[in-house]
């Protein structure tokens, strides 16, 4: 058996959960910990960026939010199966702590850790707790909050750690910002796995509506759902705009550092990346997000003057084109937005979270 205490990280199947989990894994490994990632098959797709030292354990998990009647009826059985396997795994190699990042795939590890009375820490990325974190928040030793303030259940106290960002993002922390000007400019549009459809509908049309001198200088990189890639590419081609359209960009930190402006959903991990690198942004909160948590996430950046927020109800090509023209047509204002975004960053969030984890382990050992 390898040396070093074991931390089990349990995270759901979206980048919003997996990226901060990866950042914590990187920090704990640097401190001499062993790390195991517990997730489901969907989450495993995001695990490619984790250090190779991280052991991956796929668990059986399910959500009541998707699937038909039969799928929903099978959810309790799948969760029980996942908890049973997690208990078996933990008895073979007992973790010193279990850290949950939300999402249904985190249920088996957190439930098993509760049964074994292991130290447990939650990290909530958003300004409003997700369903799973809200269930477990009263049953863990500490709740770390990425967005502050966070709406917490009555009687639960949170610790503001910020949202950890991956080493690849930290490597570009505060990268020099090149303001808009009379040269090729980069516009990055990132939408997340669930929320890219409206960006595919609106962003190309808004870019096409820009004055020709500005439009001719733009180079666009846009995230789109696989079924939308071809039509988004055609829209840019028809507008005479050079564009790269993909379902997922592996090199987001590099693209952020090169961008003059970012159009993004207001997922907590995306905002953490944007602020650590320091870029002006137009934020479009995902209207279907639970408890409208993306609006809560975006509020601090808007109030700081680092971003413009466009609710989906007002997100149309004409309105977006106006915002694009205002930001890209005013180098001084864009530079100020970039600086204000950087001022909102918490670049040491992974360190703060790792400190909290180690404190809870030490406190548990004392008990």
C-alpha positions as CSV (number, residue, x, y, z in Angstrom):
1,X,0.0,0.0,0.0
2,X,1.3,3.4,-0.9
3,X,2.3,5.8,1.8
4,X,0.4,8.9,2.8
5,X,-3.1,9.5,4.0
6,X,-5.9,9.0,1.5
7,X,-8.4,11.6,0.5
8,X,-11.5,10.5,-1.4
9,X,-12.9,13.2,-3.7
10,X,-16.5,12.6,-4.7
11,X,-17.8,14.7,-7.6
12,X,-20.6,14.8,-10.1
13,X,-20.5,14.5,-13.8
14,X,-20.1,18.1,-15.0
15,X,-17.1,20.4,-15.4
16,X,-18.5,22.7,-12.7
17,X,-18.0,19.9,-10.2
18,X,-14.9,18.2,-11.6
19,X,-12.6,21.2,-12.3
20,X,-12.5,22.4,-8.6
21,X,-12.2,18.7,-7.6
22,X,-9.2,18.4,-9.9
23,X,-7.6,21.5,-8.3
24,X,-8.0,20.1,-4.8
25,X,-6.5,16.8,-6.0
26,X,-3.4,18.6,-7.4
27,X,-2.9,20.6,-4.1
28,X,-3.3,17.5,-1.9
29,X,-0.9,15.5,-4.0
30,X,1.6,18.2,-3.6
31,X,1.2,17.9,0.2
32,X,2.0,14.2,0.1
33,X,-1.6,12.8,0.1
34,X,-2.9,10.0,-1.9
35,X,-6.1,10.9,-3.8
36,X,-8.9,8.8,-5.1
37,X,-11.7,10.2,-7.3
38,X,-15.2,8.7,-6.9
39,X,-17.5,9.6,-9.8
40,X,-19.8,8.0,-12.4
41,X,-19.3,7.2,-16.0
42,X,-20.3,10.7,-17.0
43,X,-17.9,12.3,-14.6
44,X,-15.1,10.1,-15.8
45,X,-15.2,11.9,-19.1
46,X,-13.8,15.0,-17.3
47,X,-11.2,13.0,-15.4
48,X,-8.6,13.1,-18.2
49,X,-7.1,16.3,-16.8
50,X,-6.6,14.9,-13.3
51,X,-3.0,13.9,-12.4
52,X,-2.3,10.3,-13.2
53,X,-1.5,9.6,-9.6
54,X,-5.2,10.0,-8.8
55,X,-7.0,6.6,-8.6
56,X,-10.4,6.6,-10.4
57,X,-13.3,4.6,-8.9
58,X,-16.5,4.6,-10.9
59,X,-19.6,4.3,-8.8
60,X,-23.3,3.6,-9.6
61,X,-25.3,6.8,-9.3
62,X,-28.4,8.2,-10.7
63,X,-30.6,11.2,-10.7
64,X,-34.4,11.7,-10.5
65,X,-34.1,14.6,-12.9
66,X,-33.5,12.6,-16.1
67,X,-35.0,9.5,-17.7
68,X,-38.4,8.0,-17.9
69,X,-40.6,6.3,-15.2
70,X,-38.6,3.1,-15.2
71,X,-35.3,5.0,-14.9
72,X,-36.6,7.0,-11.9
73,X,-37.9,3.8,-10.3
74,X,-34.4,2.3,-10.6
75,X,-32.7,5.3,-8.9
76,X,-32.9,4.0,-5.3
77,X,-31.5,0.6,-6.3
78,X,-28.6,2.2,-8.1
79,X,-27.8,4.5,-5.2
80,X,-27.9,1.6,-2.7
81,X,-25.6,-0.3,-5.0
82,X,-23.2,2.6,-5.2
83,X,-23.2,3.1,-1.4
84,X,-22.6,-0.6,-0.8
85,X,-19.6,-0.6,-3.2
86,X,-18.3,2.6,-1.6
87,X,-18.4,1.0,1.8
88,X,-16.5,-2.1,0.5
89,X,-13.9,0.2,-1.0
90,X,-13.5,2.3,2.1
91,X,-13.0,-0.8,4.3
92,X,-10.3,-2.0,2.0
93,X,-8.5,1.3,2.0
94,X,-9.9,3.6,4.6
95,X,-9.8,7.3,3.6
96,X,-8.8,9.9,6.2
97,X,-11.4,12.3,4.7
98,X,-14.1,12.4,2.0
99,X,-14.6,15.7,0.2
100,X,-17.8,16.1,-1.8
101,X,-18.2,18.6,-4.6
102,X,-21.9,18.0,-5.4
103,X,-23.8,16.1,-8.0
104,X,-25.6,12.8,-7.6
105,X,-22.4,10.8,-8.1
106,X,-21.1,12.2,-4.9
107,X,-23.9,10.5,-2.9
108,X,-22.4,7.0,-2.5
109,X,-19.1,8.2,-1.1
110,X,-20.6,10.7,1.2
111,X,-23.3,8.3,2.5
112,X,-20.7,5.6,3.1
113,X,-18.4,8.1,4.9
114,X,-21.3,9.1,7.1
115,X,-22.0,5.5,8.0
116,X,-18.3,4.9,8.8
117,X,-18.1,8.3,10.7
118,X,-15.2,9.5,8.6
119,X,-14.4,13.2,8.4
120,X,-16.4,14.8,5.7
121,X,-16.1,18.2,3.9
122,X,-18.4,19.7,1.3
123,X,-17.4,22.2,-1.3
124,X,-20.2,24.2,-2.9
125,X,-19.2,26.2,-6.0
126,X,-22.3,28.3,-6.4
127,X,-24.1,31.0,-4.4
128,X,-27.0,28.5,-3.8
129,X,-26.4,25.0,-2.6
130,X,-27.1,22.2,-5.1
131,X,-29.6,19.5,-4.2
132,X,-27.1,16.9,-3.0
133,X,-25.0,19.4,-1.1
134,X,-28.1,20.8,0.6
135,X,-29.0,17.3,1.8
136,X,-25.6,16.6,3.2
137,X,-24.7,20.1,4.5
138,X,-26.1,19.4,8.0
139,X,-24.4,16.1,8.1
140,X,-20.7,17.0,7.4
141,X,-17.9,18.5,9.4
142,X,-17.4,21.6,7.3
143,X,-19.0,23.4,4.2
144,X,-16.6,25.3,2.1
145,X,-18.1,28.0,-0.1
146,X,-16.8,29.0,-3.5
147,X,-19.1,32.0,-3.9
148,X,-19.7,34.4,-1.1
149,X,-22.2,34.9,0.4
150,X,-23.7,31.4,-0.1
151,X,-27.3,30.6,0.8
152,X,-27.0,27.9,3.4
153,X,-29.6,25.8,5.3
154,X,-30.5,27.1,8.7
155,X,-27.9,26.1,11.3
156,X,-25.2,25.5,8.8
157,X,-22.1,27.7,8.8
158,X,-19.9,28.1,5.8
159,X,-16.2,28.8,5.3
160,X,-15.4,31.0,2.3
161,X,-12.5,29.3,0.5
162,X,-13.3,30.5,-3.1
163,X,-13.5,28.1,-6.1
164,X,-10.3,26.2,-6.7
165,X,-8.9,26.5,-10.2
166,X,-6.7,23.9,-12.0
167,X,-2.9,24.3,-12.2
168,X,-3.2,25.1,-15.9
169,X,-5.3,28.1,-15.0
170,X,-3.0,29.2,-12.2
171,X,-0.1,29.0,-14.6
172,X,-1.7,31.9,-16.5
173,X,-2.8,33.9,-13.4
174,X,-3.0,37.6,-14.3
175,X,-1.7,37.0,-17.8
176,X,-1.1,40.4,-19.5
177,X,-4.3,41.7,-21.1
178,X,-4.0,43.1,-24.7
179,X,-6.9,45.6,-25.0
180,X,-9.1,45.7,-28.1
181,X,-7.5,47.6,-31.0
182,X,-7.0,47.8,-34.7
183,X,-5.7,44.3,-35.1
184,X,-7.1,40.7,-34.9
185,X,-9.0,40.2,-31.7
186,X,-10.1,37.0,-30.0
187,X,-13.7,36.5,-28.8
188,X,-14.3,33.3,-26.7
189,X,-17.8,32.0,-26.1
190,X,-18.2,29.1,-23.6
191,X,-21.5,27.7,-22.7
192,X,-21.2,24.5,-20.7
193,X,-22.6,21.1,-21.5
194,X,-26.3,22.1,-20.7
195,X,-26.4,25.8,-21.7
196,X,-24.7,26.2,-25.0
197,X,-27.8,26.1,-27.2
198,X,-28.9,29.7,-26.7
199,X,-25.3,30.9,-27.3
200,X,-25.3,28.9,-30.6
201,X,-28.5,30.8,-31.5
202,X,-27.5,34.3,-30.5
203,X,-23.7,34.8,-30.7
204,X,-23.1,34.2,-34.4
205,X,-26.1,36.4,-35.3
206,X,-24.8,39.1,-33.0
207,X,-21.3,38.9,-34.5
208,X,-22.8,39.1,-38.0
209,X,-24.6,42.3,-37.0
210,X,-21.4,44.1,-35.9
211,X,-20.1,46.9,-38.1
212,X,-17.9,45.5,-40.8
213,X,-14.6,47.0,-39.6
214,X,-15.0,45.5,-36.2
215,X,-16.4,42.2,-37.5
216,X,-13.4,41.8,-39.9
217,X,-11.0,41.9,-36.9
218,X,-12.7,39.2,-34.9
219,X,-11.5,35.6,-34.5
220,X,-14.1,33.6,-32.6
221,X,-13.8,30.4,-30.6
222,X,-17.2,29.0,-29.6
223,X,-18.3,26.0,-27.6
224,X,-21.4,24.4,-29.0
225,X,-23.3,21.2,-28.6
226,X,-22.3,18.5,-31.1
227,X,-25.6,18.7,-32.9
228,X,-25.2,22.5,-33.3
229,X,-21.6,22.7,-34.5
230,X,-22.3,22.5,-38.2
231,X,-24.9,25.2,-38.2
232,X,-22.8,27.6,-36.0
233,X,-19.9,27.1,-38.4
234,X,-22.1,27.9,-41.4
235,X,-23.4,31.1,-39.7
236,X,-19.9,32.4,-39.1
237,X,-18.8,31.4,-42.6
238,X,-21.8,33.3,-44.1
239,X,-20.8,36.3,-42.0
240,X,-17.2,36.1,-43.3
241,X,-15.9,35.5,-39.7
242,X,-13.0,33.1,-38.9
243,X,-14.4,30.8,-36.2
244,X,-13.4,27.6,-34.5
245,X,-16.5,25.7,-33.1
246,X,-16.1,22.7,-30.9
247,X,-18.2,20.8,-28.3
248,X,-15.3,21.2,-25.8
249,X,-12.0,23.0,-25.7
250,X,-9.2,21.2,-23.9
251,X,-7.1,24.4,-23.8
252,X,-9.5,26.9,-22.1
253,X,-6.8,28.5,-20.0
254,X,-4.8,29.4,-23.1
255,X,-7.8,30.7,-24.9
256,X,-8.9,32.8,-22.0
257,X,-5.5,34.4,-21.8
258,X,-5.6,35.3,-25.5
259,X,-9.1,36.7,-25.4
260,X,-10.1,40.3,-25.5
261,X,-13.6,39.4,-24.4
262,X,-15.4,36.3,-23.1
263,X,-19.1,35.4,-23.5
264,X,-19.9,32.8,-20.9
265,X,-22.5,31.2,-18.8
266,X,-22.2,32.1,-15.1
267,X,-21.1,28.7,-13.8
268,X,-18.9,29.1,-10.8
269,X,-15.9,27.3,-12.2
270,X,-16.0,29.4,-15.4
271,X,-16.1,32.6,-13.4
272,X,-13.2,31.4,-11.3
273,X,-11.1,30.8,-14.4
274,X,-12.1,34.2,-15.9
275,X,-11.2,36.1,-12.7
276,X,-7.9,34.3,-12.0
277,X,-6.7,35.1,-15.5
278,X,-8.5,38.5,-15.5
279,X,-10.7,39.0,-18.6
280,X,-13.8,41.2,-19.3
281,X,-16.9,39.1,-19.7
282,X,-20.5,39.2,-20.9
283,X,-22.3,36.7,-18.6
284,X,-25.5,34.9,-19.6
285,X,-26.9,33.0,-16.5
286,X,-28.5,29.7,-17.3
287,X,-32.2,30.4,-16.6
288,X,-32.9,26.7,-15.8
289,X,-30.2,26.5,-13.1
290,X,-31.5,25.4,-9.8
291,X,-32.7,28.3,-7.6
292,X,-31.2,30.7,-10.3
293,X,-27.8,30.1,-8.8
294,X,-25.9,31.4,-11.9
295,X,-27.4,34.9,-11.4
296,X,-26.2,34.8,-7.8
297,X,-22.8,33.7,-9.1
298,X,-22.5,36.6,-11.5
299,X,-23.7,39.4,-9.2
300,X,-20.3,40.1,-7.6
301,X,-18.5,40.5,-10.9
302,X,-21.2,42.8,-12.3
303,X,-21.2,44.9,-9.1
304,X,-17.4,45.2,-9.3
305,X,-17.6,46.4,-12.9
306,X,-15.8,43.3,-14.3
307,X,-18.7,41.9,-16.3
308,X,-22.0,42.7,-18.0
309,X,-24.9,40.4,-17.2
310,X,-27.5,39.6,-19.8
311,X,-30.5,37.5,-18.6
312,X,-31.8,35.0,-21.1
313,X,-35.0,37.0,-21.4
314,X,-33.0,39.9,-22.9
315,X,-30.3,37.9,-24.6
316,X,-30.8,38.6,-28.3
317,X,-28.5,39.3,-31.3
318,X,-29.2,43.1,-31.3
319,X,-28.6,43.5,-27.5
320,X,-25.5,41.4,-27.6
321,X,-24.1,43.2,-30.6
322,X,-24.5,46.5,-28.7
323,X,-22.5,45.1,-25.7
324,X,-19.8,43.7,-28.0
325,X,-19.4,47.0,-29.7
326,X,-19.3,48.9,-26.4
327,X,-16.6,46.7,-24.9
328,X,-14.5,46.0,-28.0
329,X,-14.8,49.7,-29.1
330,X,-13.4,51.1,-25.8
331,X,-9.9,49.8,-25.0
332,X,-9.7,51.7,-21.8
333,X,-13.0,50.4,-20.4
334,X,-12.1,46.8,-21.5
335,X,-8.8,47.1,-19.7
336,X,-10.5,48.3,-16.5
337,X,-12.9,45.4,-16.7
338,X,-10.0,43.0,-17.0
339,X,-8.3,44.5,-13.9
340,X,-11.6,44.4,-11.9
341,X,-12.1,40.8,-12.8
342,X,-8.6,40.0,-11.6
343,X,-9.4,41.8,-8.3
344,X,-12.4,39.5,-7.8
345,X,-10.2,36.4,-8.0
346,X,-9.3,34.0,-5.2
347,X,-6.2,32.3,-6.7
348,X,-5.3,30.5,-3.5
349,X,-8.7,28.8,-3.2
350,X,-7.2,25.3,-3.6
351,X,-4.8,26.1,-0.8
352,X,-7.6,27.4,1.5
353,X,-9.7,24.3,0.8
354,X,-6.8,21.9,1.4
355,X,-6.1,23.7,4.7
356,X,-9.7,23.3,5.7
357,X,-9.6,19.6,4.8
358,X,-6.4,18.9,6.8
359,X,-7.8,20.9,9.8
360,X,-10.9,18.7,9.8
361,X,-8.8,15.5,9.6
362,X,-6.7,16.7,12.5
363,X,-9.8,17.6,14.5
364,X,-11.2,14.2,13.8
365,X,-8.0,12.5,14.9
366,X,-8.2,14.5,18.2
367,X,-11.7,13.2,18.8
